[in-house]
Amino acid sequence: MDRLIKFELGRLNIHLPKRRISLRAALSSPQPQILTKDGGVHALKREELEFLSKILSESDWDKLQLPIFISLEPKLGKGAARIMGDVETKVVGQILKKEKIGSELIIYRPEVAVLRRKLPTTTQYFFVW
Amino acid sequence: MAMALTVAPTRMELIKLRQRIALAQKGHDLLKDKMDALIMELFDALRRIQDSRAKALEQLSKAYSALSECMAVLGTLETMQAAREAKKDVQLNISTRNIMGIQVPLVEFRDIERNALARGYSLHTTSSLLDNAAREFERALKLLVGLAELEAVAFALARELEKTKRRVNALEYILIPRLKETLKFIMMRLDEIERENFTRLKRIKAIIEERR
């Protein structure tokens, strides 16, 4: 049973990318996509990339790494999630109209829903344990 | 009441059991987080399906009324002839995206709405009513493709949700209570052993004192 639980926990983050790509690289690619740890392909929607490029200055295009991680940590409490990274928090803060503190931003379930609705392919859940 | 597991009531087992409970609790919390996120995604997909379906039906009704109008003015045979001549290819780009380990389709399309020249039928023998009907059907097709994508997402999410819910329930209602019950049993047994030892020592002490 313990092995099963460990296996399940190990599988939780299998959808994460092997390597993240910058917004500039994604914009310049004819088919923007990311390879995931399980060997799958995660395509990024061009309209989302264009939306992100509009809300960020061009100097930030290299700094924004995609997909943006929405970290779900049980220690944060039920429904809370953490966004990390300077540019990532800037983007999320602008979308949710929320002020960031330092280089991280704590968001809650309704905000996660809004964020996922706006950026379904350029954000990914990340389970921290 | 959950049944306790059969283990030897030793301190070593107690330590191991505490570790197992911590792991099971962590697994439960994370899977519950995943389940909540899946529910949120599913509800969002369902809401979008509802909107998308309403829009698609409305657009289809517009398209069919435009087609009826076209058939009435241009004639059924001429309209059907033009439909046979029209290009039927639509360029769709189907890739996948990943939602918490679930591969779902991502459909992107360009140029579903074509101009009259790109449709392939003769402009010379048809009227603008046919162009209008074709345009309305192209718009409906766009909405239907979007709807199909959303439905595939919702099905995949629902299947994964069912699996995750089963795991969360197994941990919450079977495994964790069973482990806790076993922990309680070992602690009670160890307390009992300690009390027995204490009483035995007291008895031995009393016997030794009596002999003196």
Boltz contact constraints between the chains, C-beta under 6 A:
constraints:
  - contact:
      token1: [A, 2]
      token2: [B, 20]
      max_distance: 6.0
  - contact:
      token1: [A, 5]
      token2: [B, 23]
      max_distance: 6.0
  - contact:
      token1: [A, 5]
      token2: [B, 27]
      max_distance: 6.0
  - contact:
      token1: [A, 9]
      token2: [B, 27]
      max_distance: 6.0
  - contact:
      token1: [A, 14]
      token2: [B, 101]
      max_distance: 6.0
  - contact:
      token1: [A, 15]
      token2: [B, 98]
      max_distance: 6.0
  - contact:
      token1: [A, 15]
      token2: [B, 100]
      max_distance: 6.0
  - contact:
      token1: [A, 15]
      token2: [B, 101]
      max_distance: 6.0
  - contact:
      token1: [A, 36]
      token2: [B, 98]
      max_distance: 6.0
  - contact:
      token1: [A, 40]
      token2: [B, 98]
      max_distance: 6.0
  - contact:
      token1: [A, 40]
      token2: [B, 103]
      max_distance: 6.0
  - contact:
      token1: [A, 41]
      token2: [B, 96]
      max_distance: 6.0
  - contact:
      token1: [A, 42]
      token2: [B, 97]
      max_distance: 6.0
  - contact:
      token1: [A, 42]
      token2: [B, 98]
      max_distance: 6.0
  - contact:
      token1: [A, 43]
      token2: [B, 95]
      max_distance: 6.0
  - contact:
      token1: [A, 43]
      token2: [B, 97]
      max_distance: 6.0
  - contact:
      token1: [A, 43]
      token2: [B, 106]
      max_distance: 6.0
  - contact:
      token1: [A, 72]
      token2: [B, 33]
      max_distance: 6.0
  - contact:
      token1: [A, 74]
      token2: [B, 29]
      max_distance: 6.0
  - contact:
      token1: [A, 113]
      token2: [B, 40]
      max_distance: 6.0
  - contact:
      token1: [A, 117]
      token2: [B, 44]
      max_distance: 6.0
  - contact:
      token1: [A, 121]
      token2: [B, 97]
      max_distance: 6.0
  - contact:
      token1: [A, 125]
      token2: [B, 37]
      max_distance: 6.0
  - contact:
      token1: [A, 125]
      token2: [B, 100]
      max_distance: 6.0
  - contact:
      token1: [A, 127]
      token2: [B, 30]
      max_distance: 6.0
  - contact:
      token1: [A, 129]
      token2: [B, 26]
      max_distance: 6.0
  - contact:
      token1: [A, 129]
      token2: [B, 30]
      max_distance: 6.0
